[in-house]
Amino acid sequence: MAFVKIVPEKDMKVLEKYLRICGTHEVVLVPEGSLNRFPAAVASEIREMDDTGVPYNFGGEADYSIDILRDFPSFQAAELGLGGFD
């Protein structure tokens, strides 16, 4: 089951800033405040990884799964039962 949320355009621009990086849809987000709880050396390594591609397998299931319905017809619209996708 998924929840449908309509996102205001200004908020979508912020989300896309972090979700659409380097042409991929796979991203690991690190809340900046979390870095304070890590050992300094680890936090430093994470900062060096910022905005770079790294090998990562999501442990089988990501914490969040996000899809974006932008167009009709589309796979996303069809999955929502709106039809229009062959």
Chimera marker file (.cmm) of the C-alpha trace (Angstrom):
<marker_set name="trace">
<marker id="1" x="0.000" y="0.000" z="0.000" r="1" g="1" b="0" radius="0.5"/>
<marker id="2" x="1.187" y="3.494" z="-0.802" r="1" g="1" b="0" radius="0.5"/>
<marker id="3" x="-0.117" y="6.898" z="0.261" r="1" g="1" b="0" radius="0.5"/>
<marker id="4" x="-0.720" y="9.547" z="-2.371" r="1" g="1" b="0" radius="0.5"/>
<marker id="5" x="0.548" y="12.986" z="-1.353" r="1" g="1" b="0" radius="0.5"/>
<marker id="6" x="0.171" y="16.079" z="-3.533" r="1" g="1" b="0" radius="0.5"/>
<marker id="7" x="3.365" y="18.091" z="-3.114" r="1" g="1" b="0" radius="0.5"/>
<marker id="8" x="3.403" y="21.875" z="-3.598" r="1" g="1" b="0" radius="0.5"/>
<marker id="9" x="5.770" y="22.886" z="-6.408" r="1" g="1" b="0" radius="0.5"/>
<marker id="10" x="8.173" y="24.745" z="-4.075" r="1" g="1" b="0" radius="0.5"/>
<marker id="11" x="8.507" y="21.653" z="-1.871" r="1" g="1" b="0" radius="0.5"/>
<marker id="12" x="8.953" y="19.382" z="-4.907" r="1" g="1" b="0" radius="0.5"/>
<marker id="13" x="11.932" y="21.456" z="-6.028" r="1" g="1" b="0" radius="0.5"/>
<marker id="14" x="13.576" y="20.876" z="-2.648" r="1" g="1" b="0" radius="0.5"/>
<marker id="15" x="12.851" y="17.141" z="-2.754" r="1" g="1" b="0" radius="0.5"/>
<marker id="16" x="14.189" y="16.823" z="-6.291" r="1" g="1" b="0" radius="0.5"/>
<marker id="17" x="17.384" y="18.595" z="-5.271" r="1" g="1" b="0" radius="0.5"/>
<marker id="18" x="18.172" y="15.556" z="-3.128" r="1" g="1" b="0" radius="0.5"/>
<marker id="19" x="16.376" y="12.764" z="-4.987" r="1" g="1" b="0" radius="0.5"/>
<marker id="20" x="17.593" y="13.373" z="-8.557" r="1" g="1" b="0" radius="0.5"/>
<marker id="21" x="21.363" y="13.312" z="-8.292" r="1" g="1" b="0" radius="0.5"/>
<marker id="22" x="23.744" y="12.471" z="-11.139" r="1" g="1" b="0" radius="0.5"/>
<marker id="23" x="21.040" y="10.906" z="-13.301" r="1" g="1" b="0" radius="0.5"/>
<marker id="24" x="20.226" y="8.150" z="-10.821" r="1" g="1" b="0" radius="0.5"/>
<marker id="25" x="17.216" y="7.612" z="-8.606" r="1" g="1" b="0" radius="0.5"/>
<marker id="26" x="19.204" y="5.881" z="-5.880" r="1" g="1" b="0" radius="0.5"/>
<marker id="27" x="20.300" y="8.132" z="-3.059" r="1" g="1" b="0" radius="0.5"/>
<marker id="28" x="21.277" y="7.791" z="0.607" r="1" g="1" b="0" radius="0.5"/>
<marker id="29" x="20.208" y="10.861" z="2.571" r="1" g="1" b="0" radius="0.5"/>
<marker id="30" x="22.201" y="11.796" z="5.673" r="1" g="1" b="0" radius="0.5"/>
<marker id="31" x="20.516" y="14.311" z="7.986" r="1" g="1" b="0" radius="0.5"/>
<marker id="32" x="23.228" y="16.862" z="8.760" r="1" g="1" b="0" radius="0.5"/>
<marker id="33" x="22.395" y="16.753" z="12.480" r="1" g="1" b="0" radius="0.5"/>
<marker id="34" x="23.143" y="13.014" z="12.532" r="1" g="1" b="0" radius="0.5"/>
<marker id="35" x="26.784" y="13.676" z="11.717" r="1" g="1" b="0" radius="0.5"/>
<marker id="36" x="27.218" y="15.074" z="15.243" r="1" g="1" b="0" radius="0.5"/>
<marker id="37" x="26.440" y="11.619" z="16.697" r="1" g="1" b="0" radius="0.5"/>
<marker id="38" x="29.085" y="9.831" z="14.600" r="1" g="1" b="0" radius="0.5"/>
<marker id="39" x="32.769" y="9.529" z="15.484" r="1" g="1" b="0" radius="0.5"/>
<marker id="40" x="34.635" y="12.476" z="13.946" r="1" g="1" b="0" radius="0.5"/>
<marker id="41" x="36.532" y="10.249" z="11.494" r="1" g="1" b="0" radius="0.5"/>
<marker id="42" x="33.294" y="8.654" z="10.255" r="1" g="1" b="0" radius="0.5"/>
<marker id="43" x="31.576" y="12.034" z="9.900" r="1" g="1" b="0" radius="0.5"/>
<marker id="44" x="34.576" y="13.255" z="7.924" r="1" g="1" b="0" radius="0.5"/>
<marker id="45" x="34.401" y="10.259" z="5.575" r="1" g="1" b="0" radius="0.5"/>
<marker id="46" x="30.677" y="10.830" z="5.046" r="1" g="1" b="0" radius="0.5"/>
<marker id="47" x="31.339" y="14.494" z="4.214" r="1" g="1" b="0" radius="0.5"/>
<marker id="48" x="33.891" y="13.346" z="1.608" r="1" g="1" b="0" radius="0.5"/>
<marker id="49" x="31.219" y="11.082" z="0.069" r="1" g="1" b="0" radius="0.5"/>
<marker id="50" x="28.730" y="13.947" z="-0.227" r="1" g="1" b="0" radius="0.5"/>
<marker id="51" x="27.430" y="14.321" z="-3.784" r="1" g="1" b="0" radius="0.5"/>
<marker id="52" x="29.436" y="11.376" z="-5.121" r="1" g="1" b="0" radius="0.5"/>
<marker id="53" x="28.484" y="7.931" z="-6.374" r="1" g="1" b="0" radius="0.5"/>
<marker id="54" x="29.278" y="5.045" z="-4.037" r="1" g="1" b="0" radius="0.5"/>
<marker id="55" x="28.506" y="1.308" z="-4.129" r="1" g="1" b="0" radius="0.5"/>
<marker id="56" x="25.402" y="0.649" z="-2.009" r="1" g="1" b="0" radius="0.5"/>
<marker id="57" x="22.782" y="-2.135" z="-2.058" r="1" g="1" b="0" radius="0.5"/>
<marker id="58" x="20.080" y="-0.791" z="0.331" r="1" g="1" b="0" radius="0.5"/>
<marker id="59" x="20.210" y="-3.979" z="2.412" r="1" g="1" b="0" radius="0.5"/>
<marker id="60" x="17.437" y="-5.532" z="0.351" r="1" g="1" b="0" radius="0.5"/>
<marker id="61" x="14.802" y="-2.885" z="1.162" r="1" g="1" b="0" radius="0.5"/>
<marker id="62" x="15.241" y="0.864" z="1.355" r="1" g="1" b="0" radius="0.5"/>
<marker id="63" x="13.891" y="2.785" z="4.385" r="1" g="1" b="0" radius="0.5"/>
<marker id="64" x="11.644" y="4.744" z="2.028" r="1" g="1" b="0" radius="0.5"/>
<marker id="65" x="10.346" y="3.971" z="-1.435" r="1" g="1" b="0" radius="0.5"/>
<marker id="66" x="9.279" y="6.949" z="-3.517" r="1" g="1" b="0" radius="0.5"/>
<marker id="67" x="7.722" y="7.116" z="-6.950" r="1" g="1" b="0" radius="0.5"/>
<marker id="68" x="6.694" y="10.298" z="-8.735" r="1" g="1" b="0" radius="0.5"/>
<marker id="69" x="3.596" y="10.607" z="-10.900" r="1" g="1" b="0" radius="0.5"/>
<marker id="70" x="4.540" y="13.274" z="-13.456" r="1" g="1" b="0" radius="0.5"/>
<marker id="71" x="2.810" y="12.218" z="-16.651" r="1" g="1" b="0" radius="0.5"/>
<marker id="72" x="-0.275" y="10.575" z="-18.006" r="1" g="1" b="0" radius="0.5"/>
<marker id="73" x="-0.246" y="7.979" z="-19.365" r="1" g="1" b="0" radius="0.5"/>
<marker id="74" x="2.449" y="6.423" z="-17.240" r="1" g="1" b="0" radius="0.5"/>
<marker id="75" x="3.266" y="3.322" z="-15.241" r="1" g="1" b="0" radius="0.5"/>
<marker id="76" x="2.575" y="5.245" z="-12.024" r="1" g="1" b="0" radius="0.5"/>
<marker id="77" x="-0.899" y="6.298" z="-13.211" r="1" g="1" b="0" radius="0.5"/>
<marker id="78" x="-1.695" y="2.729" z="-14.230" r="1" g="1" b="0" radius="0.5"/>
<marker id="79" x="-0.578" y="1.423" z="-10.825" r="1" g="1" b="0" radius="0.5"/>
<marker id="80" x="-3.007" y="3.865" z="-9.225" r="1" g="1" b="0" radius="0.5"/>
<marker id="81" x="-5.813" y="2.391" z="-11.317" r="1" g="1" b="0" radius="0.5"/>
<marker id="82" x="-6.090" y="5.440" z="-13.567" r="1" g="1" b="0" radius="0.5"/>
<marker id="83" x="-5.473" y="3.494" z="-16.793" r="1" g="1" b="0" radius="0.5"/>
<marker id="84" x="-3.852" y="4.950" z="-19.861" r="1" g="1" b="0" radius="0.5"/>
<marker id="85" x="-0.748" y="2.768" z="-19.934" r="1" g="1" b="0" radius="0.5"/>
<marker id="86" x="-0.365" y="-0.200" z="-22.268" r="1" g="1" b="0" radius="0.5"/>
<link id1="1" id2="2" r="1" g="1" b="0" radius="0.2"/>
<link id1="2" id2="3" r="1" g="1" b="0" radius="0.2"/>
<link id1="3" id2="4" r="1" g="1" b="0" radius="0.2"/>
<link id1="4" id2="5" r="1" g="1" b="0" radius="0.2"/>
<link id1="5" id2="6" r="1" g="1" b="0" radius="0.2"/>
<link id1="6" id2="7" r="1" g="1" b="0" radius="0.2"/>
<link id1="7" id2="8" r="1" g="1" b="0" radius="0.2"/>
<link id1="8" id2="9" r="1" g="1" b="0" radius="0.2"/>
<link id1="9" id2="10" r="1" g="1" b="0" radius="0.2"/>
<link id1="10" id2="11" r="1" g="1" b="0" radius="0.2"/>
<link id1="11" id2="12" r="1" g="1" b="0" radius="0.2"/>
<link id1="12" id2="13" r="1" g="1" b="0" radius="0.2"/>
<link id1="13" id2="14" r="1" g="1" b="0" radius="0.2"/>
<link id1="14" id2="15" r="1" g="1" b="0" radius="0.2"/>
<link id1="15" id2="16" r="1" g="1" b="0" radius="0.2"/>
<link id1="16" id2="17" r="1" g="1" b="0" radius="0.2"/>
<link id1="17" id2="18" r="1" g="1" b="0" radius="0.2"/>
<link id1="18" id2="19" r="1" g="1" b="0" radius="0.2"/>
<link id1="19" id2="20" r="1" g="1" b="0" radius="0.2"/>
<link id1="20" id2="21" r="1" g="1" b="0" radius="0.2"/>
<link id1="21" id2="22" r="1" g="1" b="0" radius="0.2"/>
<link id1="22" id2="23" r="1" g="1" b="0" radius="0.2"/>
<link id1="23" id2="24" r="1" g="1" b="0" radius="0.2"/>
<link id1="24" id2="25" r="1" g="1" b="0" radius="0.2"/>
<link id1="25" id2="26" r="1" g="1" b="0" radius="0.2"/>
<link id1="26" id2="27" r="1" g="1" b="0" radius="0.2"/>
<link id1="27" id2="28" r="1" g="1" b="0" radius="0.2"/>
<link id1="28" id2="29" r="1" g="1" b="0" radius="0.2"/>
<link id1="29" id2="30" r="1" g="1" b="0" radius="0.2"/>
<link id1="30" id2="31" r="1" g="1" b="0" radius="0.2"/>
<link id1="31" id2="32" r="1" g="1" b="0" radius="0.2"/>
<link id1="32" id2="33" r="1" g="1" b="0" radius="0.2"/>
<link id1="33" id2="34" r="1" g="1" b="0" radius="0.2"/>
<link id1="34" id2="35" r="1" g="1" b="0" radius="0.2"/>
<link id1="35" id2="36" r="1" g="1" b="0" radius="0.2"/>
<link id1="36" id2="37" r="1" g="1" b="0" radius="0.2"/>
<link id1="37" id2="38" r="1" g="1" b="0" radius="0.2"/>
<link id1="38" id2="39" r="1" g="1" b="0" radius="0.2"/>
<link id1="39" id2="40" r="1" g="1" b="0" radius="0.2"/>
<link id1="40" id2="41" r="1" g="1" b="0" radius="0.2"/>
<link id1="41" id2="42" r="1" g="1" b="0" radius="0.2"/>
<link id1="42" id2="43" r="1" g="1" b="0" radius="0.2"/>
<link id1="43" id2="44" r="1" g="1" b="0" radius="0.2"/>
<link id1="44" id2="45" r="1" g="1" b="0" radius="0.2"/>
<link id1="45" id2="46" r="1" g="1" b="0" radius="0.2"/>
<link id1="46" id2="47" r="1" g="1" b="0" radius="0.2"/>
<link id1="47" id2="48" r="1" g="1" b="0" radius="0.2"/>
<link id1="48" id2="49" r="1" g="1" b="0" radius="0.2"/>
<link id1="49" id2="50" r="1" g="1" b="0" radius="0.2"/>
<link id1="50" id2="51" r="1" g="1" b="0" radius="0.2"/>
<link id1="51" id2="52" r="1" g="1" b="0" radius="0.2"/>
<link id1="52" id2="53" r="1" g="1" b="0" radius="0.2"/>
<link id1="53" id2="54" r="1" g="1" b="0" radius="0.2"/>
<link id1="54" id2="55" r="1" g="1" b="0" radius="0.2"/>
<link id1="55" id2="56" r="1" g="1" b="0" radius="0.2"/>
<link id1="56" id2="57" r="1" g="1" b="0" radius="0.2"/>
<link id1="57" id2="58" r="1" g="1" b="0" radius="0.2"/>
<link id1="58" id2="59" r="1" g="1" b="0" radius="0.2"/>
<link id1="59" id2="60" r="1" g="1" b="0" radius="0.2"/>
<link id1="60" id2="61" r="1" g="1" b="0" radius="0.2"/>
<link id1="61" id2="62" r="1" g="1" b="0" radius="0.2"/>
<link id1="62" id2="63" r="1" g="1" b="0" radius="0.2"/>
<link id1="63" id2="64" r="1" g="1" b="0" radius="0.2"/>
<link id1="64" id2="65" r="1" g="1" b="0" radius="0.2"/>
<link id1="65" id2="66" r="1" g="1" b="0" radius="0.2"/>
<link id1="66" id2="67" r="1" g="1" b="0" radius="0.2"/>
<link id1="67" id2="68" r="1" g="1" b="0" radius="0.2"/>
<link id1="68" id2="69" r="1" g="1" b="0" radius="0.2"/>
<link id1="69" id2="70" r="1" g="1" b="0" radius="0.2"/>
<link id1="70" id2="71" r="1" g="1" b="0" radius="0.2"/>
<link id1="71" id2="72" r="1" g="1" b="0" radius="0.2"/>
<link id1="72" id2="73" r="1" g="1" b="0" radius="0.2"/>
<link id1="73" id2="74" r="1" g="1" b="0" radius="0.2"/>
<link id1="74" id2="75" r="1" g="1" b="0" radius="0.2"/>
<link id1="75" id2="76" r="1" g="1" b="0" radius="0.2"/>
<link id1="76" id2="77" r="1" g="1" b="0" radius="0.2"/>
<link id1="77" id2="78" r="1" g="1" b="0" radius="0.2"/>
<link id1="78" id2="79" r="1" g="1" b="0" radius="0.2"/>
<link id1="79" id2="80" r="1" g="1" b="0" radius="0.2"/>
<link id1="80" id2="81" r="1" g="1" b="0" radius="0.2"/>
<link id1="81" id2="82" r="1" g="1" b="0" radius="0.2"/>
<link id1="82" id2="83" r="1" g="1" b="0" radius="0.2"/>
<link id1="83" id2="84" r="1" g="1" b="0" radius="0.2"/>
<link id1="84" id2="85" r="1" g="1" b="0" radius="0.2"/>
<link id1="85" id2="86" r="1" g="1" b="0" radius="0.2"/>
</marker_set>
